[in-house]
């Protein structure tokens, strides 16, 4: 009986602590996409560029950085698949 309750407590804790995925607005995505399109030769924003995008979009620096990392991965994958 004690083990069952312990498992229930752990499951409840995990359920509560799950992070939700942020949804970006079209305007936020548009501003970051505009930046990455105009810098396709080097799609790595500097810290100051990330700060400017953070202010412009209302996102924090971590969200901006993660968005760029994920977008570069997707773009690379798409280019690789088109190459084959």
C-alpha positions in Angstrom: 0.0 0.0 0.0 2.8 2.4 0.8 4.4 1.7 -2.6 1.2 2.5 -4.4 0.8 5.8 -2.7 4.5 6.7 -3.4 4.0 6.0 -7.1 0.8 8.1 -7.1 2.7 11.0 -5.5 5.6 10.8 -8.0 3.1 10.7 -10.9 1.3 13.7 -9.6 4.5 15.6 -9.1 5.6 14.8 -12.6 2.3 15.9 -14.0 2.5 19.2 -12.1 6.1 19.9 -13.1 5.7 19.3 -16.8 6.6 22.4 -18.8 4.3 23.7 -21.4 5.6 24.6 -24.8 5.4 28.3 -25.5 3.5 29.4 -28.5 5.0 32.3 -30.4 2.8 34.8 -32.1 2.9 35.3 -35.8 4.5 38.7 -35.2 7.3 37.2 -33.1 7.9 34.5 -35.7 7.8 37.0 -38.5 10.5 39.2 -36.9 12.8 36.3 -36.3 12.2 34.8 -39.7 12.9 38.2 -41.3 16.2 38.3 -39.5 17.2 34.8 -40.4 16.2 35.3 -44.1 18.3 38.5 -44.4 21.3 36.7 -42.7 21.1 33.4 -44.6 24.9 33.5 -45.2 25.5 33.5 -41.4 22.3 32.7 -39.5 24.0 33.1 -36.1 22.9 36.3 -34.3 25.3 37.9 -31.9 24.4 38.5 -28.3 23.5 42.1 -29.1 21.3 41.0 -32.0 19.6 38.5 -29.8 19.0 41.2 -27.2 17.4 43.5 -29.9 15.2 40.6 -31.1 14.3 39.8 -27.5 13.1 43.4 -27.0 11.4 43.5 -30.3 9.5 40.3 -29.8 8.9 40.4 -26.1 10.6 37.0 -25.7 13.5 36.3 -23.3 17.0 35.6 -24.6 16.8 31.9 -24.0 13.6 31.6 -26.1 15.2 33.6 -28.9 18.3 31.4 -28.8 16.4 28.2 -28.8 14.2 29.4 -31.7 17.3 30.1 -33.8 18.9 26.8 -32.9 15.7 24.8 -33.8 15.2 26.8 -37.0 18.7 26.2 -38.2 18.3 22.5 -37.6 15.1 22.4 -39.6 16.6 24.5 -42.4 19.6 22.2 -42.5 17.5 19.1 -42.6 15.3 20.5 -45.4 18.3 21.5 -47.5 19.9 18.0 -46.9 16.7 16.3 -48.0 16.5 18.5 -51.1 20.0 17.6 -51.9 19.3 13.9 -52.0 
